[in-house]
């Protein structure tokens, strides 16, 4: 099983490769039991935002990680 830090690295690299803006990783495990981190990124257009989401999904799939909400 892949560690959380490795998952975050994959996600951040995927977003960075598609030129995401305002990329933030916020640790929230002390305030919720739903997840450990919240990743926020912005794009310049709806097309770019879709490309960001698709790239994260693709890279996570390559790493055999399910990227389900």
N, C-alpha and C positions, 0 to 999 in steps of 0.2 A: 504494500500500500504506500502511496506517495504521501510525503509529509506536507503539512499546510504551507510551510515556507516555500517548498518547491512548486506548489500550486500557485501561490502568489507570484512567484518569479515568472512562471509561464504566462499568467494573465497580464502582468505588467509589461513583459517583453512583447506580447502580442499587441497590446494597445499602443505601445510606443512605436512598433513597426508600422502602424497605420496612422501615425502622427496625431494621436489623441492629445487633447489639451487639458490643462488643469487636472492632471491625474493625481488622485489621492487614494491612499489606503488607510483606512481607519480601523483600529482595533476596537471591537465592541463586545468581546466575549464576557466582559465584566458587567454589562448592562442588559444582555439578552442571552437566552439559551438557543436561539434560532441559528445563529452563525457566529464565527469568530472574527471575521473581518468584513468590511464593507468597502467595495472598490467603486470609486466615482471617476468618470472621465467625460469630457465633452468633445463635441465635434463641430465643424463649421456648417454642416448641412445634414439633412436627414439621410442623404446617401452615404456620407462619411460615418454617421452614427451606426447605420446598418452594417457598413463594412467593419467597424470596430467590433460589433457584436458577433458578426460572422467569423471574424478572425479568432476571437477568443474561443468560440465554439469549436472551430476547426483545430486550433492548437491543443485544446483540452482533449479533443477526440483522439488526436495523434498520441497523446500521452495516456490514452486509455482511461480517461477520467470522464465521468458523466457530468455534464454541465447543466443539470436540471435545477429548476428553482424549487 
